[in-house]
Amino acid sequence: MPVDAGDSSAAGGGDGQDMAMDVNKQMNLHHFEQLMQIFKEADEDGSGSLDMDEFREAFGSILGNNLSYDQMTMLFMKIDANSDGTVDWDEFCTYMVLEKKGSYDMLEKQARNVFAPHLRRSSHGLPHKDVLKRLFYVPKEKKYLSLSQDGIACLWKQNFKPHRVFGVQSTLASAWVTDAEYLQGMQKLVVAFDDRQISFYDPVTNESQVEQRCLLQMKPFDNVPLCMSYVPAQDNSYHTDFLLFGDDRGYVNVMTLPGRNAFSSLPPVLNPQRLAGFEDQFTLTKRCVHNNWVSKVTYLPALKAYASCSASKERSLVIGDVDSKHERVLSVHRGVDAFDYCHRHSGFLVTGGADHIVRLWNPYILSKPATLLHGHSAAISHIVANNDDSHIISLSVDKMVKVWDVRMHKCLQTFTDKTHRRQDDNIHVVYFDTKEHRLLTGSTVIDIWPMHNTAKKLTAKSHNHSIACALYNVNFHQVVSGCTGGMINVWDVATGCQMFQYTTPAPEEKVKESELSTMMFDQIGRRLITGTWNGLIKVWNFNNGQCLKSMVKDDDLPVTDLAYVEIGANSYIAAVGWNKKVMIYDDCDEANEVYPLRELPDKKWGAASRGHRADILSMAFCVPNVLATAAADGEIIVWNFESGFAKHYLSTNPDIFRNLAIRSATLMRLRGGGGGGGVGGAGSRHGSAMAAKAPLQRTRQPRALRGHRAKEAADAADATTAAT
């Protein structure tokens, strides 16, 4: 549910049922104050930080059942990016602030025009001569049904071409339709008239009839029914279909409905005041809820209660139980003319009325609205919730439509219907089509307002530039994707929703041309390591976009690949690129800027272990200590990671082997290792041919070396062969 008006976190909350959601978004300012005190009290060992058990206990005492054991563990892992097993107050606050800022920045970038007003189109034909009163979707027929004030109904195809037009009439020919509802479970149409009558029709079965035959008339009611809402059995705890309707005297009526086939056994006319003998089919109860006419009534399954609104100042909106007198009342100075219930972010009510203000309410705290949204310059007549996108659509009597993002409490789009219509030139019906993702408004015709993505027939792009890399994080069940534009997105695998977004390098660094080239996770998946085309290497807490440290290079040439290496208790980050070197950094170094620990090829080996002659494009590490690198000329070098010695040279280029054979033979002769022939002279051809095989044989070249270096190289070769 929404928190109080001072809680800015209400704009970004996630679904509590989703395991991968950002649990920190449930916290408000009061929770922070409590946690700061608990941080001090729960620090039993006096180290200034909390371990995982202390962290779980602290969070459990604040948020109670809102966070599960696994969710608290996941939050601890996100904050403890360096994996030292503790979280201090500064570390916690930094994570929360950066995560909130990143989420807001992400929503700001996503904010755009939702609908495409320039692509608006109107329904074909003019079946309605009077203003519309209701529009709904008929799932079985896959069609839309509209009903106008003069009793003309029309079934529309998906493209809003008329399929069938028929009429519904009250006993009094001059009676007007006040409202209608389609009973999905019963496949019946129920219509209310201003002569205090409610009638039932079967619009699907009687296809050939121009004037629809009435199945049942119920009249006269004590008051005029003005608005109705159908409640199917599966949506309520009473396991029966019933109809809610509000009247012109402020009453909310509850009428249970018979089975689908029961109408054939009922008389054509029933007096709702005399239902004796028909209690098995109908029951009718009513309750005076407002001191003015009821503008709208609906049933809220999430609250297991009905809600009704009125222009009354004292009882503007009432949430009540169907079978008891328990009520919750909110009051607005000029009343409430429209409302809806948004199921996202734990659920909240949205109201609008004559004071031009859209209000968001916690349904359990109706004394004060959680948020006020200003922007309309006329009375608000309709409010519709788009739960899929967390949007609220409001319409005022001047035909201005506003689309609000409830996460940011911000108006995303405003457009006005400037087309003049017959009758009173007002929009009387607003319906958001969740199936086709479009907004439908009705006066005497139906206008279709497509959403941008629907109009362009495009799926939403995850990035605006080419995707350079995508990784799956098994610990957090998230996908991290990076593009050449330097943007990194974090996605929830379960829902497909974007959780977080940030850029590399950080915006404050003002570095240009920072196209992402490669990225990888550390061994435990808590940090993200990125490389760019301008040579930057950074380590991030990818859950909140905090740059933990940077790796220093002496050039700005592109980084093409990264590898995370763990040998014993030591951890290293290896990077390769166009500088033709393997840069090795000590990941245990906690400095903000980390300089290379060493480079490959290692100078201590001299000419015996050369590096790549072309740009290095890729590398892979194999335990215990084997590193393989591949260059643009097709050559692969296998290294002993610890000693830095190049063990094998693999290539299909004959020039590389010929040059290597000459170098190897010369080196062996100078070190006294023997080996046939010199460079030139008799037997040089044979000597070169024999030496050319040396790089492919695992013992010949290293055994030519003396002392501990030769032994170390031989051991590395054995390990390489075993690993291969």
C-alpha positions in Angstrom: 0.0 0.0 0.0 1.2 3.6 -0.4 2.9 5.1 2.6 2.2 8.5 4.0 2.5 11.8 2.1 6.0 12.4 3.2 7.3 9.1 1.9 9.1 9.6 -1.4 9.7 5.9 -1.8 6.1 5.2 -2.7 6.9 6.1 -6.3 9.3 3.2 -6.8 8.0 0.3 -4.8 7.9 -3.2 -6.3 5.6 -6.2 -5.9 6.0 -7.8 -2.5 5.4 -11.3 -4.0 8.3 -11.1 -6.4 11.4 -12.7 -5.0 13.7 -10.7 -7.2 12.3 -7.3 -6.3 14.3 -4.5 -4.8 13.4 -5.0 -1.1 14.9 -1.7 -0.1 12.2 0.2 -1.8 9.8 -0.8 0.9 11.6 1.5 3.4 10.5 5.0 4.3 12.2 7.8 6.4 10.9 6.4 9.7 12.4 3.0 8.9 15.8 4.7 8.3 15.7 6.4 11.6 14.9 3.2 13.4 17.6 1.3 11.5 20.2 3.9 12.3 19.5 3.4 16.0 19.4 -0.4 15.6 22.8 -0.3 13.8 24.3 1.1 16.9 22.6 -1.2 19.3 23.0 -4.4 17.2 26.7 -4.0 16.8 27.5 -6.5 19.5 31.2 -6.8 18.8 31.8 -3.0 18.6 33.3 -3.2 15.1 31.0 -0.5 13.7 29.4 -2.9 11.3 26.8 -5.7 11.2 27.4 -9.3 10.0 24.7 -11.2 8.2 23.0 -12.5 11.3 22.9 -9.1 13.0 21.7 -7.5 9.7 18.8 -10.0 9.4 17.7 -9.4 13.0 17.8 -5.6 12.6 15.8 -5.6 9.4 13.3 -8.2 10.7 12.5 -6.0 13.7 11.8 -3.0 11.5 9.9 -4.4 8.5 8.5 -7.5 10.2 6.7 -9.8 7.8 7.3 -7.5 4.8 10.7 -9.1 4.1 11.4 -12.8 4.1 14.6 -14.5 5.3 15.8 -14.8 1.7 15.0 -11.2 0.8 17.0 -9.9 3.8 19.9 -12.2 2.8 19.8 -10.9 -0.8 19.8 -7.3 0.3 22.8 -7.9 2.5 24.7 -9.5 -0.4 23.8 -6.5 -2.6 25.2 -4.0 -0.1 28.3 -6.1 0.8 29.7 -6.0 -2.7 33.3 -6.5 -1.5 32.3 -9.7 0.2 34.0 -9.0 3.6 31.0 -10.4 5.4 30.0 -7.1 7.1 28.0 -3.9 6.4 28.5 -0.6 8.2 26.1 2.3 8.4 28.0 4.4 5.8 28.1 1.5 3.4 24.4 0.9 3.9 23.5 4.6 3.3 25.7 4.9 0.2 24.0 1.9 -1.3 20.4 3.1 -0.6 21.0 6.6 -1.8 22.7 5.5 -5.1 20.1 2.9 -5.7 17.3 5.3 -5.2 19.0 7.9 -7.4 19.6 5.4 -10.1 16.1 4.1 -10.1 14.7 7.7 -10.4 17.1 8.5 -13.2 16.1 5.3 -15.0 12.4 6.3 -14.7 13.2 9.8 -15.9 14.8 8.4 -19.0 11.9 6.1 -19.6 9.4 9.0 -19.3 8.1 9.7 -22.7 4.8 10.2 -24.5 2.7 7.2 -23.8 0.0 7.6 -26.5 0.2 8.8 -30.1 -2.6 11.4 -30.5 -1.6 12.1 -34.1 -2.5 8.5 -34.9 -6.0 8.7 -33.4 -8.8 7.2 -35.4 -12.6 7.0 -35.0 -14.9 4.1 -35.2 -16.5 3.3 -38.6 -20.1 4.2 -39.2 -22.5 6.1 -37.0 -24.7 3.6 -35.2 -25.1 5.9 -32.2 -27.2 9.0 -32.4 -27.0 9.8 -28.7 -24.1 9.9 -26.2 -22.5 6.7 -25.0 -23.1 5.4 -21.5 -21.0 2.3 -21.4 -18.3 0.4 -23.3 -16.8 -3.0 -22.5 -15.1 -6.0 -24.0 -16.9 -9.3 -24.6 -14.3 -12.0 -24.3 -16.3 -14.9 -25.8 -17.1 -13.0 -28.9 -13.8 -11.1 -29.0 -15.8 -8.0 -29.7 -16.6 -4.7 -28.0 -20.1 -3.7 -26.8 -21.2 -0.1 -26.6 -24.6 1.3 -25.4 -25.9 4.8 -25.9 -28.3 6.8 -23.8 -31.2 6.2 -26.2 -30.9 2.4 -25.9 -28.9 1.6 -29.1 -26.3 -1.1 -28.6 -23.6 -2.0 -31.0 -21.2 -5.0 -31.2 -17.9 -3.9 -32.7 -15.1 -5.9 -34.3 -11.5 -5.6 -33.2 -10.9 -2.8 -35.8 -14.1 -1.1 -34.6 -16.2 -1.7 -37.6 -19.8 -2.4 -36.6 -20.7 -6.1 -36.4 -24.3 -5.9 -35.2 -26.6 -3.1 -34.0 -29.7 -3.8 -31.8 -31.9 -1.9 -29.5 -32.9 -2.2 -25.8 -36.0 -0.5 -24.6 -37.7 0.1 -21.2 -41.4 -0.2 -20.7 -41.6 3.5 -20.9 -40.4 4.3 -24.5 -39.0 7.7 -23.5 -36.9 6.3 -20.7 -33.1 6.8 -20.9 -30.3 4.4 -20.2 -28.4 5.4 -17.1 -25.8 2.6 -17.0 -25.2 -0.9 -18.2 -23.0 -3.9 -17.3 -22.0 -7.1 -19.1 -22.3 -10.2 -16.9 -19.2 -12.1 -18.1 -20.0 -15.4 -16.3 -23.7 -15.4 -17.3 -23.1 -13.8 -20.8 -26.0 -11.4 -20.2 -26.4 -7.7 -20.6 -28.0 -5.8 -17.7 -29.3 -2.3 -18.4 -30.6 0.4 -15.9 -33.1 3.0 -17.0 -34.2 6.3 -15.4 -37.8 5.0 -15.0 -36.5 2.9 -12.0 -36.2 -0.3 -14.0 -33.4 -2.9 -14.6 -33.6 -5.3 -17.5 -31.7 -8.4 -18.6 -30.8 -9.2 -22.2 -28.9 -11.9 -24.1 -26.9 -10.0 -26.8 -24.9 -13.0 -27.9 -27.5 -15.7 -28.6 -30.1 -13.6 -30.3 -28.0 -12.6 -33.2 -30.8 -12.0 -35.8 -33.0 -9.7 -33.7 -32.9 -6.0 -34.3 -34.9 -5.2 -31.2 -33.4 -7.3 -28.4 -35.9 -9.5 -26.5 -35.9 -8.7 -22.8 -35.3 -11.8 -20.6 -36.4 -10.2 -17.4 -37.6 -6.8 -16.2 -37.3 -5.8 -12.6 -39.4 -2.8 -11.6 -40.1 -0.5 -9.9 -37.2 0.1 -7.6 -37.5 2.7 -4.9 -35.0 5.0 -6.5 -33.4 5.5 -9.9 -30.3 3.2 -10.5 -27.5 5.3 -11.8 -24.3 3.2 -11.8 -23.7 -0.6 -11.7 -20.9 -3.0 -11.2 -20.9 -6.8 -11.8 -19.1 -9.0 -9.3 -18.4 -12.6 -10.5 -18.3 -15.4 -8.0 -14.6 -16.0 -8.4 -13.8 -12.4 -7.3 -15.7 -12.5 -4.0 -15.7 -14.6 -0.9 -19.5 -15.3 -1.2 -19.0 -17.6 -4.2 -22.0 -16.2 -6.0 -22.6 -13.6 -8.7 -24.0 -10.4 -7.5 -24.7 -6.9 -8.9 -23.9 -3.6 -7.1 -25.8 -0.5 -8.1 -26.0 3.0 -6.7 -29.0 5.2 -7.0 -30.0 8.9 -6.9 -30.7 8.9 -3.1 -27.2 7.7 -2.1 -28.0 4.0 -1.6 -25.8 1.2 -2.6 -27.8 -1.9 -3.5 -26.6 -5.5 -3.5 -28.5 -7.9 -5.6 -27.5 -11.6 -5.9 -28.1 -13.1 -9.3 -29.5 -16.5 -10.5 -27.7 -19.0 -12.6 -27.1 -18.6 -16.3 -30.0 -20.7 -17.4 -32.5 -19.7 -14.6 -34.1 -16.9 -16.6 -36.2 -19.3 -18.7 -38.1 -20.3 -15.5 -38.7 -16.8 -14.3 -41.7 -14.6 -15.1 -41.0 -11.8 -17.6 -41.5 -9.1 -14.9 -40.5 -9.1 -11.2 -41.2 -6.6 -8.5 -38.0 -6.1 -6.5 -40.1 -5.2 -3.5 -41.9 -8.6 -3.7 -39.4 -11.3 -4.2 -41.2 -13.9 -2.0 -40.8 -17.3 -3.7 -37.8 -16.2 -5.7 -35.3 -16.0 -2.8 -33.2 -18.8 -4.5 -32.7 -16.7 -7.6 -32.6 -13.1 -6.2 -31.9 -11.3 -2.9 -31.8 -7.6 -2.6 -30.3 -5.5 0.2 -29.5 -1.8 0.3 -27.7 0.6 2.5 -27.7 4.4 2.6 -24.1 5.3 2.1 -24.1 8.9 0.8 -26.3 12.0 1.2 -26.1 12.7 -2.5 -26.5 10.5 -5.7 -23.9 7.8 -6.2 -21.5 8.6 -9.1 -19.7 5.3 -9.3 -19.7 2.0 -7.4 -17.4 -1.0 -7.9 -16.1 -4.1 -6.0 -12.4 -4.3 -5.0 -11.4 -7.9 -4.7 -8.0 -6.9 -3.2 -9.9 -5.3 -0.3 -12.8 -7.7 -0.2 -15.1 -4.6 -0.1 -17.1 -2.3 -2.4 -16.2 1.3 -3.0 -18.6 4.1 -4.0 -18.2 7.8 -4.5 -20.4 10.9 -4.5 -20.2 14.7 -4.8 -20.9 14.8 -1.1 -18.4 16.8 1.0 -18.8 14.6 4.2 -18.9 11.2 2.6 -17.0 11.6 -0.7 -15.8 8.0 -1.0 -16.9 5.0 1.1 -15.3 1.6 1.4 -17.7 -0.9 2.9 -18.2 -4.6 3.5 -21.0 -6.2 1.6 -22.4 -8.2 4.5 -21.8 -5.8 7.4 -22.1 -2.1 8.3 -18.3 -1.6 8.7 -17.2 1.4 6.6 -14.2 3.5 5.9 -14.9 7.0 4.8 -12.8 9.7 3.1 -13.9 13.3 2.7 -12.9 15.8 0.0 -14.2 19.4 0.1 -15.9 19.3 -3.3 -16.6 15.6 -3.4 -15.3 12.7 -5.6 -16.7 12.2 -9.2 -14.3 9.5 -10.3 -12.0 6.9 -8.8 -10.1 3.7 -9.6 -8.0 1.2 -7.8 -4.4 0.6 -8.9 -3.1 -2.9 -8.1 0.6 -2.1 -8.4 2.8 -1.2 -5.5 0.7 -3.0 -2.9 -2.5 -1.2 -4.1 -3.9 2.3 -3.7 -7.0 4.4 -4.6 -6.9 7.2 -7.1 -9.7 9.9 -6.9 -10.6 13.0 -8.9 -13.4 15.6 -8.8 -14.5 19.1 -9.1 -11.4 20.6 -7.5 -9.1 19.6 -10.4 -6.8 17.5 -8.2 -5.8 13.8 -8.6 -5.3 12.2 -5.2 -3.6 9.0 -4.3 -4.9 7.2 -1.1 -3.7 4.4 1.1 -7.0 2.4 1.3 -6.4 1.8 5.0 -5.5 5.4 5.9 -8.2 7.7 4.5 -7.6 10.6 6.8 -5.0 12.1 4.5 -4.0 11.5 0.8 -0.6 10.0 0.2 0.0 12.3 -2.8 -1.6 15.2 -4.7 -1.2 15.5 -8.4 -1.9 18.9 -9.9 -2.3 19.8 -13.5 -5.9 19.8 -14.6 -7.7 23.1 -15.2 -11.2 21.7 -15.1 -13.3 19.2 -13.1 -12.1 15.6 -13.4 -14.8 13.3 -14.8 -13.0 9.9 -15.4 -10.0 8.1 -13.9 -8.6 4.8 -15.3 -5.6 2.8 -14.0 -3.2 1.1 -16.4 -1.8 -1.5 -14.0 0.7 -3.0 -16.5 2.7 0.2 -16.8 1.9 1.8 -13.4 0.1 4.7 -15.1 -3.0 6.6 -14.1 -5.1 8.2 -16.9 -7.3 11.1 -15.9 -9.9 13.0 -18.1 -11.4 16.4 -17.3 -14.6 17.9 -18.6 -12.6 20.1 -21.0 -11.6 16.9 -22.8 -8.0 17.1 -21.6 -6.3 13.7 -20.9 -3.3 13.4 -18.6 -1.1 10.3 -18.1 0.6 10.0 -14.7 3.4 7.8 -13.6 2.6 6.8 -10.1 6.2 5.7 -9.3 7.5 9.2 -9.9 4.3 11.1 -9.2 4.8 12.9 -12.5 2.7 13.7 -15.5 4.1 12.0 -18.5 1.8 13.3 -21.2 -1.1 15.7 -21.8 -3.3 15.8 -24.9 -6.7 17.2 -25.7 -9.5 16.0 -27.9 -10.2 19.1 -30.0 -12.8 17.4 -32.2 -16.3 18.9 -31.8 -19.0 16.3 -31.2 -22.7 16.4 -31.4 -24.9 16.7 -28.3 -23.0 18.3 -25.4 -19.5 17.9 -26.9 -18.3 15.9 -23.8 -16.5 12.6 -23.5 -18.8 10.2 -21.5 -16.9 6.9 -21.7 -13.2 6.1 -21.0 -11.9 2.6 -21.3 -8.3 1.3 -21.3 -8.0 -1.7 -23.6 -5.4 -3.9 -21.8 -5.6 -6.5 -24.6 -4.7 -4.1 -27.5 -2.9 -1.5 -25.3 -4.9 1.5 -26.4 -7.2 4.1 -24.9 -10.9 4.2 -26.0 -13.0 7.3 -25.4 -16.6 7.7 -26.4 -19.1 10.5 -27.1 -21.4 9.6 -30.0 -18.5 7.9 -31.7 -15.6 5.9 -30.3 -12.1 7.3 -30.6 -9.1 5.0 -30.5 -5.8 6.4 -29.1 -3.0 3.9 -29.7 0.1 3.7 -27.5 3.4 4.5 -29.1 4.8 1.0 -29.1 1.5 -0.4 -30.4 1.3 2.2 -33.1 4.9 1.5 -34.3 4.4 -2.3 -33.9 7.8 -2.5 -32.2 8.8 -4.3 -29.1 10.5 -2.1 -26.5 14.2 -1.9 -27.0 16.4 -2.6 -24.1 19.2 -0.3 -25.3 19.6 2.6 -27.7 22.9 1.3 -29.0 24.4 -2.1 -30.0 24.6 -4.6 -27.1 28.2 -5.4 -26.3 27.6 -8.0 -23.6 25.0 -9.7 -21.5 25.6 -11.7 -18.3 23.3 -13.8 -16.0 23.8 -13.5 -12.3 22.8 -16.7 -10.6 22.9 -15.2 -7.1 20.4 -12.4 -7.7 18.5 -14.0 -10.6 19.2 -11.0 -12.8 20.5 -10.3 -16.3 23.0 -7.4 -16.7 23.4 -6.1 -20.2 25.7 -3.4 -21.5 25.8 -1.5 -24.8 28.3 0.4 -26.8 26.7 3.6 -25.6 28.1 2.9 -22.1 24.7 2.1 -20.6 24.3 -0.8 -18.2 20.8 -2.2 -17.5 19.9 -4.7 -14.7 16.9 -6.9 -15.5 14.7 -9.1 -13.4 14.6 -12.6 -15.0 11.3 -13.5 -13.4 9.3 -10.5 -14.6 11.4 -9.1 -17.5 11.3 -5.7 -15.8 14.2 -3.3 -15.8 15.4 -3.0 -12.2 18.3 -0.5 -12.5 20.3 1.5 -15.0 23.6 3.5 -15.0 26.4 4.6 -17.3 30.1 3.7 -17.4 32.1 5.7 -16.8 30.1 7.6 -14.2 28.5 10.8 -15.5 30.6 13.1 -13.2 33.8 11.9 -14.9 32.8 13.5 -18.2 34.7 11.1 -20.3 33.8 10.9 -23.9 33.7 7.9 -26.3 33.3 5.5 -23.4 31.8 2.7 -25.4 31.5 -0.5 -23.5 33.6 -3.3 -25.0 33.5 -6.1 -22.4 32.3 -7.0 -18.9 32.3 -9.8 -16.4 31.3 -10.7 -12.8 33.7 -11.5 -10.1 33.9 -15.1 -8.8 30.9 -14.7 -6.4 28.8 -12.5 -8.7 28.5 -9.4 -6.5 30.6 -7.0 -8.5 30.7 -6.2 -12.2 34.0 -5.5 -14.0 33.8 -3.5 -17.2 36.2 -2.5 -20.0 35.7 0.2 -22.6 37.1 1.1 -26.0 39.0 4.0 -24.5 40.9 1.7 -22.1 39.0 2.2 -18.9 38.7 -0.7 -16.5 36.3 -0.3 -13.5 34.8 -2.4 -10.8 31.1 -1.7 -9.9 28.5 -2.6 -7.4 26.1 -3.4 -10.2 23.0 -3.2 -8.0 23.3 0.5 -7.3 25.9 1.8 -9.9 28.6 2.6 -7.3 32.1 2.6 -8.8 34.3 0.7 -6.2 37.7 1.1 -7.9 39.5 1.7 -11.2 42.3 -0.1 -12.8 45.1 2.1 -14.1 46.6 1.6 -17.6 49.4 3.5 -19.2 47.5 3.8 -22.5 44.0 4.5 -23.8 43.8 1.6 -26.2 40.7 -0.6 -26.2 40.1 -3.3 -23.6 38.8 -6.4 -25.4 38.4 -9.1 -22.7 38.6 -9.6 -19.0 39.2 -12.6 -16.7 38.8 -13.1 -13.0 41.4 -15.4 -11.6 41.5 -17.0 -8.1 44.7 -18.9 -7.1 44.6 -20.0 -3.5 43.7 -17.0 -1.3 44.7 -14.5 -4.0 42.4 -12.9 -6.5 43.4 -11.2 -9.7 41.8 -9.3 -12.6 43.4 -9.9 -16.0 42.7 -7.6 -18.9 43.8 -7.8 -22.6 43.4 -5.5 -25.5 45.0 -3.6 -28.3 48.2 -2.9 -26.4 49.1 -6.6 -27.0 49.7 -7.2 -23.3 48.1 -9.1 -20.5 47.6 -6.7 -17.6 47.3 -8.4 -14.2 45.8 -6.5 -11.2 45.6 -7.5 -7.6 41.9 -7.6 -6.6 42.8 -7.7 -2.9 44.1 -4.1 -3.3 41.4 -1.8 -1.7 42.8 1.4 -3.1 40.5 3.5 -5.4 43.1 3.3 -8.1 44.9 0.0 -8.6 48.1 -0.2 -10.7 49.2 -3.4 -12.6 50.8 -6.0 -10.4 52.7 -7.4 -13.5 52.4 -7.7 -17.2 52.6 -10.6 -19.7 55.0 -11.2 -21.3 57.1 -11.0 -18.2 60.4 -9.2 -18.9 62.3 -11.7 -16.7 62.0 -14.4 -19.4 63.5 -12.1 -22.1 63.4 -13.5 -25.6 62.5 -17.0 -24.4 58.9 -16.0 -23.8 57.6 -13.4 -26.2 54.1 -11.9 -26.3 51.6 -11.3 -29.1 52.5 -9.4 -32.2 48.8 -8.4 -32.9 45.9 -7.1 -30.9 44.7 -9.5 -28.3 41.0 -10.2 -28.7 40.1 -12.9 -26.2 41.4 -14.9 -23.2 40.4 -17.8 -20.9 41.6 -19.1 -17.6 41.8 -22.7 -16.6 42.6 -23.9 -13.1 45.1 -24.3 -11.6 47.2 -21.7 -13.4 46.8 -21.8 -17.2 45.9 -18.7 -19.1 45.2 -18.7 -22.9 45.1 -15.6 -25.0 44.1 -15.2 -28.7 45.1 -12.4 -31.0 43.8 -10.9 -34.3 46.4 -12.7 -36.4 45.1 -16.1 -35.3 47.8 -16.9 -32.8 47.0 -18.5 -29.4 49.5 -18.3 -26.6 49.2 -20.6 -23.5 50.7 -19.0 -20.4 51.7 -20.2 -17.0 49.8 -17.5 -15.0 52.0 -17.7 -11.9 55.4 -17.7 -13.6 54.4 -15.6 -16.6 56.1 -18.0 -19.0 54.6 -18.6 -22.5 54.3 -22.3 -22.7 52.7 -22.9 -26.1 52.3 -20.9 -29.3 49.5 -22.2 -31.5 48.9 -20.8 -34.9 48.1 -21.7 -38.5 50.4 -19.0 -39.9 53.6 -20.7 -41.3 55.7 -17.5 -40.9 55.2 -17.5 -37.2 56.5 -21.1 -36.9 59.5 -20.4 -39.2 60.5 -17.4 -37.2 59.9 -19.2 -33.9 62.1 -22.1 -35.1 65.0 -19.8 -35.9 64.7 -18.0 -32.5 64.4 -21.3 -30.6 67.4 -22.9 -32.3 69.5 -19.8 -31.7 68.6 -19.6 -28.1 69.4 -23.3 -27.4 72.8 -22.9 -29.0 73.7 -19.8 -27.1 72.7 -21.5 -23.8 74.6 -24.6 -24.6 71.6 -26.7 -25.1 72.9 -28.0 -28.4 70.5 -28.9 -31.1 71.1 -29.4 -34.8 72.5 -26.8 -37.0 72.8 -23.0 -36.9 71.1 -20.3 -38.8 72.4 -21.0 -42.3 75.2 -23.3 -43.3 74.9 -27.1 -43.7 72.1 -28.7 -41.8 70.3 -25.4 -41.2 67.2 -26.7 -43.0 67.0 -29.8 -40.8 67.7 -27.8 -37.7 65.0 -25.4 -38.4 62.5 -28.1 -39.2 63.2 -29.9 -35.9 63.0 -26.7 -33.9 59.7 -25.7 -35.5 58.2 -28.7 -33.7 59.4 -27.4 -30.3 56.5 -25.2 -29.4 54.0 -28.1 -30.0 56.0 -30.5 -27.8 55.4 -30.0 -24.2 58.9 -30.8 -22.9 61.5 -29.9 -25.5 61.8 -26.1 -25.2 61.5 -25.8 -21.3 64.1 -28.5 -20.8 66.6 -26.3 -22.7 66.4 -23.9 -19.8 68.5 -24.4 -16.8 67.9 -24.2 -13.0 64.7 -23.6 -11.3 63.2 -21.8 -14.3 63.4 -25.0 -16.4 61.8 -27.0 -13.6 59.0 -24.5 -13.2 58.3 -24.4 -16.9 58.2 -28.2 -17.0 55.7 -28.3 -14.1 53.6 -25.7 -15.9 53.6 -27.8 -19.0 52.5 -30.9 -17.2 49.6 -28.9 -15.6 48.6 -27.5 -19.0 48.5 -31.0 -20.6 46.5 -32.4 -17.7 44.0 -29.5 -17.9 43.7 -29.8 -21.7 
